[in-house]
Amino acid sequence: MKILLPRREWRRLRVGLLFASPWIVGFLGFTLYPIIASFYYSLHVYTTFGQPMQWVGFSNYRELLGQDKLFWVSLYNTAYMVILGVPFHIALAILLALLLNVKLRGVAIYRTIYYLPTIVPVVATSVLWLWIFNPEYGLINAGLSLLGLRGPGWLADPGLAKLALILMGSWTIGGTVVIFLAGLQDIPQQLYEAAMIDGAGLLQRVFYVTLPMLSPVIFFNFIIAVIGGFQTFTEAFIMTQGGPLDATLFYALYLYRNAFEFFKMPYASAMAWVLFLVVVTATIFVFRTSARFVYYEGDGSK
């Protein structure tokens, strides 16, 4: 069916497309084409580097899921960071936002202080925390020694390495805190006044007023944190290189090694698509279950 538009509308459409063309070209060249090409490459293998690729179908996926033990190790490590790290960071961000929402003199300074680590480059943050976690002269173990306790080797212990990176992640939750703070300030004060008239205490107001009204913001931050958690890479790449004993070999790091160290680009492309499916599945699951805990003002649902 041919769409007929007045000449003026066609002119406006052409002008709009002209202004949007940098984004359109960038999207087609740097997003859509790599996505399609990665799936195409995942169905091939290199015989020798620099030679034409050979079609193998889903052989890379079968090897990945059935023969590669490190794939499952990396997936477990990444799931560990998501399942434990994301709820911890969300809960900590909510607590900090509640504290920073109190009307006190100089509270803007504290808000700035908590946000500053967010704008520090991840590489610089990783180097800083390498010193903090150092078992000999690190800041944490030095503090424990003052209490008469012997500090562990945080990044050298397979049982503590992931927990150490989760602890490090709490350093950069300033952006999440700011979003929660904006959500807190959007909650109508009349609800708190009504709760106080009904005799609700501080904790009751938090659990029955603040958290339900803040649930859409919690849901948004949770989705973003889950997606980001599955892409954990930089900290492990700089601080541990996947060690000790593959305890911090996260999925994105293992994908990077296959692509740029082992030059198994088709295999890495298959890994990227598996990660995409995992993230999509996790996101859909969270969306499907969100109706149980997300309250939108005005719709009467929770």
C-alpha positions as a Python dict, from the first residue, in 0.01 Angstrom:
ca = {
    (1, 'M'): (0, 0, 0),
    (2, 'K'): (151, 326, -111),
    (3, 'I'): (159, 599, 149),
    (4, 'L'): (84, 943, 9),
    (5, 'L'): (207, 1241, 206),
    (6, 'P'): (183, 1608, 124),
    (7, 'R'): (500, 1761, -16),
    (8, 'R'): (552, 1959, 304),
    (9, 'E'): (539, 1639, 510),
    (10, 'W'): (792, 1470, 280),
    (11, 'R'): (1020, 1769, 321),
    (12, 'R'): (991, 1750, 700),
    (13, 'L'): (1057, 1376, 687),
    (14, 'R'): (1372, 1426, 479),
    (15, 'V'): (1498, 1697, 713),
    (16, 'G'): (1427, 1478, 1016),
    (17, 'L'): (1609, 1183, 861),
    (18, 'L'): (1899, 1410, 769),
    (19, 'F'): (1939, 1525, 1130),
    (20, 'A'): (1899, 1167, 1256),
    (21, 'S'): (2135, 1023, 995),
    (22, 'P'): (2449, 1028, 1219),
    (23, 'W'): (2270, 809, 1472),
    (24, 'I'): (2114, 589, 1203),
    (25, 'V'): (2449, 532, 1031),
    (26, 'G'): (2618, 466, 1366),
    (27, 'F'): (2346, 222, 1471),
    (28, 'L'): (2360, 32, 1141),
    (29, 'G'): (2741, 25, 1125),
    (30, 'F'): (2840, -15, 1489),
    (31, 'T'): (2544, -200, 1645),
    (32, 'L'): (2319, -385, 1401),
    (33, 'Y'): (2594, -509, 1167),
    (34, 'P'): (2817, -643, 1452),
    (35, 'I'): (2516, -823, 1601),
    (36, 'I'): (2432, -996, 1274),
    (37, 'A'): (2799, -1063, 1193),
    (38, 'S'): (2866, -1217, 1534),
    (39, 'F'): (2589, -1472, 1484),
    (40, 'Y'): (2724, -1550, 1135),
    (41, 'Y'): (3077, -1595, 1271),
    (42, 'S'): (2951, -1817, 1554),
    (43, 'L'): (2851, -2076, 1294),
    (44, 'H'): (3206, -2100, 1155),
    (45, 'V'): (3559, -2190, 1264),
    (46, 'Y'): (3904, -2080, 1154),
    (47, 'T'): (4119, -2353, 1005),
    (48, 'T'): (4433, -2138, 1031),
    (49, 'F'): (4454, -1773, 1125),
    (50, 'G'): (4398, -1550, 823),
    (51, 'Q'): (4243, -1826, 611),
    (52, 'P'): (3877, -1841, 504),
    (53, 'M'): (3634, -1966, 766),
    (54, 'Q'): (3462, -2302, 745),
    (55, 'W'): (3092, -2357, 812),
    (56, 'V'): (3032, -2583, 1114),
    (57, 'G'): (2674, -2495, 1205),
    (58, 'F'): (2609, -2510, 1579),
    (59, 'S'): (2929, -2700, 1656),
    (60, 'N'): (3067, -2409, 1860),
    (61, 'Y'): (2754, -2404, 2074),
    (62, 'R'): (2768, -2782, 2131),
    (63, 'E'): (3133, -2759, 2235),
    (64, 'L'): (3058, -2464, 2460),
    (65, 'L'): (2769, -2630, 2642),
    (66, 'G'): (2892, -2989, 2644),
    (67, 'Q'): (3272, -2992, 2654),
    (68, 'D'): (3405, -2663, 2788),
    (69, 'K'): (3435, -2686, 3167),
    (70, 'L'): (3561, -2330, 3196),
    (71, 'F'): (3237, -2209, 3038),
    (72, 'W'): (3039, -2346, 3332),
    (73, 'V'): (3297, -2216, 3580),
    (74, 'S'): (3273, -1866, 3434),
    (75, 'L'): (2893, -1882, 3425),
    (76, 'Y'): (2885, -1989, 3791),
    (77, 'N'): (3121, -1709, 3894),
    (78, 'T'): (2911, -1453, 3708),
    (79, 'A'): (2584, -1586, 3853),
    (80, 'Y'): (2744, -1568, 4199),
    (81, 'M'): (2816, -1198, 4148),
    (82, 'V'): (2462, -1134, 4026),
    (83, 'I'): (2276, -1337, 4289),
    (84, 'L'): (2478, -1212, 4588),
    (85, 'G'): (2621, -884, 4468),
    (86, 'V'): (2316, -719, 4315),
    (87, 'P'): (2081, -753, 4618),
    (88, 'F'): (2361, -642, 4852),
    (89, 'H'): (2437, -331, 4646),
    (90, 'I'): (2069, -246, 4604),
    (91, 'A'): (2002, -279, 4977),
    (92, 'L'): (2310, -72, 5063),
    (93, 'A'): (2211, 196, 4811),
    (94, 'I'): (1860, 219, 4961),
    (95, 'L'): (2005, 252, 5312),
    (96, 'L'): (2244, 529, 5203),
    (97, 'A'): (1965, 708, 5017),
    (98, 'L'): (1748, 700, 5329),
    (99, 'L'): (2031, 848, 5534),
    (100, 'L'): (2104, 1115, 5275),
    (101, 'N'): (1736, 1207, 5250),
    (102, 'V'): (1738, 1345, 5604),
    (103, 'K'): (1717, 1722, 5619),
    (104, 'L'): (2039, 1822, 5792),
    (105, 'R'): (2284, 2106, 5745),
    (106, 'G'): (2556, 2013, 5498),
    (107, 'V'): (2375, 1703, 5365),
    (108, 'A'): (2454, 1814, 5008),
    (109, 'I'): (2824, 1772, 5087),
    (110, 'Y'): (2768, 1413, 5199),
    (111, 'R'): (2569, 1342, 4884),
    (112, 'T'): (2858, 1471, 4675),
    (113, 'I'): (3109, 1262, 4870),
    (114, 'Y'): (2910, 942, 4814),
    (115, 'Y'): (2871, 1017, 4444),
    (116, 'L'): (3236, 1109, 4370),
    (117, 'P'): (3369, 749, 4344),
    (118, 'T'): (3122, 690, 4061),
    (119, 'I'): (3305, 929, 3829),
    (120, 'V'): (3646, 777, 3901),
    (121, 'P'): (3758, 553, 3609),
    (122, 'V'): (3718, 182, 3679),
    (123, 'V'): (4088, 122, 3610),
    (124, 'A'): (4191, 375, 3874),
    (125, 'T'): (3939, 230, 4118),
    (126, 'S'): (4075, -121, 4059),
    (127, 'V'): (4433, -11, 4124),
    (128, 'L'): (4323, 165, 4442),
    (129, 'W'): (4145, -144, 4570),
    (130, 'L'): (4445, -360, 4488),
    (131, 'W'): (4626, -163, 4755),
    (132, 'I'): (4330, -174, 4996),
    (133, 'F'): (4311, -555, 4962),
    (134, 'N'): (4687, -609, 4986),
    (135, 'P'): (4744, -871, 5260),
    (136, 'E'): (5073, -718, 5376),
    (137, 'Y'): (5008, -343, 5394),
    (138, 'G'): (4648, -304, 5271),
    (139, 'L'): (4413, -66, 5447),
    (140, 'I'): (4160, -334, 5548),
    (141, 'N'): (4413, -575, 5699),
    (142, 'A'): (4589, -285, 5870),
    (143, 'G'): (4262, -196, 6038),
    (144, 'L'): (4204, -558, 6139),
    (145, 'S'): (4553, -578, 6286),
    (146, 'L'): (4470, -286, 6516),
    (147, 'L'): (4191, -503, 6654),
    (148, 'G'): (4430, -793, 6703),
    (149, 'L'): (4294, -985, 6405),
    (150, 'R'): (4493, -1137, 6122),
    (151, 'G'): (4357, -1028, 5788),
    (152, 'P'): (4312, -1278, 5504),
    (153, 'G'): (4456, -1266, 5156),
    (154, 'W'): (4146, -1118, 5000),
    (155, 'L'): (4229, -1164, 4633),
    (156, 'A'): (4456, -1466, 4686),
    (157, 'D'): (4192, -1680, 4854),
    (158, 'P'): (3951, -1856, 4612),
    (159, 'G'): (3679, -1845, 4874),
    (160, 'L'): (3709, -1471, 4934),
    (161, 'A'): (3803, -1329, 4595),
    (162, 'K'): (3447, -1288, 4465),
    (163, 'L'): (3328, -1151, 4799),
    (164, 'A'): (3612, -900, 4787),
    (165, 'L'): (3499, -780, 4444),
    (166, 'I'): (3140, -751, 4570),
    (167, 'L'): (3269, -540, 4860),
    (168, 'M'): (3464, -330, 4614),
    (169, 'G'): (3145, -279, 4409),
    (170, 'S'): (2985, -97, 4702),
    (171, 'W'): (3238, 183, 4639),
    (172, 'T'): (3070, 279, 4311),
    (173, 'I'): (2699, 271, 4392),
    (174, 'G'): (2674, 650, 4406),
    (175, 'G'): (2475, 667, 4083),
    (176, 'T'): (2221, 418, 4218),
    (177, 'V'): (2200, 615, 4544),
    (178, 'V'): (2120, 934, 4350),
    (179, 'I'): (1837, 760, 4164),
    (180, 'F'): (1696, 625, 4490),
    (181, 'L'): (1728, 969, 4646),
    (182, 'A'): (1525, 1121, 4364),
    (183, 'G'): (1262, 850, 4412),
    (184, 'L'): (1245, 917, 4786),
    (185, 'Q'): (1191, 1288, 4733),
    (186, 'D'): (903, 1210, 4498),
    (187, 'I'): (705, 1022, 4765),
    (188, 'P'): (412, 1237, 4887),
    (189, 'Q'): (462, 1358, 5241),
    (190, 'Q'): (91, 1312, 5310),
    (191, 'L'): (145, 938, 5320),
    (192, 'Y'): (399, 972, 5601),
    (193, 'E'): (172, 1210, 5790),
    (194, 'A'): (-120, 968, 5760),
    (195, 'A'): (99, 680, 5877),
    (196, 'M'): (218, 880, 6177),
    (197, 'I'): (-142, 966, 6269),
    (198, 'D'): (-219, 593, 6260),
    (199, 'G'): (69, 534, 6503),
    (200, 'A'): (324, 389, 6261),
    (201, 'G'): (681, 398, 6387),
    (202, 'L'): (994, 469, 6184),
    (203, 'L'): (1050, 112, 6064),
    (204, 'Q'): (681, 68, 5988),
    (205, 'R'): (684, 384, 5774),
    (206, 'V'): (989, 253, 5588),
    (207, 'F'): (841, -92, 5519),
    (208, 'Y'): (480, 9, 5453),
    (209, 'V'): (521, 349, 5289),
    (210, 'T'): (875, 408, 5163),
    (211, 'L'): (958, 71, 5008),
    (212, 'P'): (621, 18, 4832),
    (213, 'M'): (631, 369, 4685),
    (214, 'L'): (995, 323, 4593),
    (215, 'S'): (942, -20, 4435),
    (216, 'P'): (936, 104, 4069),
    (217, 'V'): (1274, 269, 4126),
    (218, 'I'): (1405, -45, 4297),
    (219, 'F'): (1283, -249, 4001),
    (220, 'F'): (1458, -20, 3751),
    (221, 'N'): (1788, -25, 3941),
    (222, 'F'): (1762, -401, 3989),
    (223, 'I'): (1723, -463, 3615),
    (224, 'I'): (2017, -237, 3532),
    (225, 'A'): (2231, -400, 3802),
    (226, 'V'): (2150, -753, 3682),
    (227, 'I'): (2245, -669, 3324),
    (228, 'G'): (2563, -499, 3444),
    (229, 'G'): (2645, -791, 3675),
    (230, 'F'): (2649, -1036, 3385),
    (231, 'Q'): (2905, -813, 3213),
    (232, 'T'): (3155, -802, 3502),
    (233, 'F'): (3497, -773, 3341),
    (234, 'T'): (3727, -480, 3414),
    (235, 'E'): (3788, -539, 3784),
    (236, 'A'): (3880, -905, 3735),
    (237, 'F'): (4088, -829, 3426),
    (238, 'I'): (4301, -574, 3613),
    (239, 'M'): (4308, -715, 3965),
    (240, 'T'): (4307, -1094, 3942),
    (241, 'Q'): (4327, -1203, 3576),
    (242, 'G'): (4063, -1462, 3661),
    (243, 'G'): (4249, -1614, 3954),
    (244, 'P'): (4305, -1756, 4201),
    (245, 'L'): (4215, -2100, 4063),
    (246, 'D'): (3962, -1945, 3823),
    (247, 'A'): (3762, -1809, 4117),
    (248, 'T'): (3716, -1475, 3938),
    (249, 'L'): (3705, -1604, 3584),
    (250, 'F'): (3386, -1425, 3489),
    (251, 'Y'): (3199, -1488, 3168),
    (252, 'A'): (3299, -1164, 2997),
    (253, 'L'): (3664, -1222, 3088),
    (254, 'Y'): (3658, -1574, 2947),
    (255, 'L'): (3490, -1442, 2632),
    (256, 'Y'): (3765, -1180, 2599),
    (257, 'R'): (4035, -1445, 2633),
    (258, 'N'): (3883, -1662, 2363),
    (259, 'A'): (3849, -1367, 2126),
    (260, 'F'): (4172, -1173, 2177),
    (261, 'E'): (4418, -1412, 2344),
    (262, 'F'): (4329, -1748, 2187),
    (263, 'F'): (4202, -1584, 1864),
    (264, 'K'): (3894, -1806, 1864),
    (265, 'M'): (3666, -1532, 1740),
    (266, 'P'): (3383, -1761, 1619),
    (267, 'Y'): (3385, -1940, 1955),
    (268, 'A'): (3375, -1606, 2137),
    (269, 'S'): (3084, -1499, 1915),
    (270, 'A'): (2895, -1811, 2023),
    (271, 'M'): (2970, -1722, 2385),
    (272, 'A'): (2834, -1372, 2328),
    (273, 'W'): (2505, -1509, 2197),
    (274, 'V'): (2472, -1749, 2488),
    (275, 'L'): (2530, -1458, 2726),
    (276, 'F'): (2267, -1258, 2539),
    (277, 'L'): (2014, -1538, 2583),
    (278, 'V'): (2101, -1573, 2953),
    (279, 'V'): (2057, -1200, 3014),
    (280, 'V'): (1730, -1190, 2819),
    (281, 'T'): (1597, -1489, 3013),
    (282, 'A'): (1692, -1335, 3348),
    (283, 'T'): (1537, -1001, 3249),
    (284, 'I'): (1212, -1163, 3133),
    (285, 'F'): (1194, -1361, 3457),
    (286, 'V'): (1236, -1044, 3664),
    (287, 'F'): (971, -865, 3457),
    (288, 'R'): (726, -1155, 3490),
    (289, 'T'): (765, -1164, 3868),
    (290, 'S'): (768, -785, 3915),
    (291, 'A'): (390, -764, 3961),
    (292, 'R'): (434, -927, 4301),
    (293, 'F'): (648, -653, 4450),
    (294, 'V'): (627, -344, 4227),
    (295, 'Y'): (358, -90, 4314),
    (296, 'Y'): (259, 179, 4065),
    (297, 'E'): (72, 467, 4220),
    (298, 'G'): (-280, 493, 4087),
    (299, 'D'): (-329, 141, 3953),
    (300, 'G'): (-411, -21, 4288),
    (301, 'S'): (-178, -314, 4223),
    (302, 'K'): (128, -437, 4401),
}
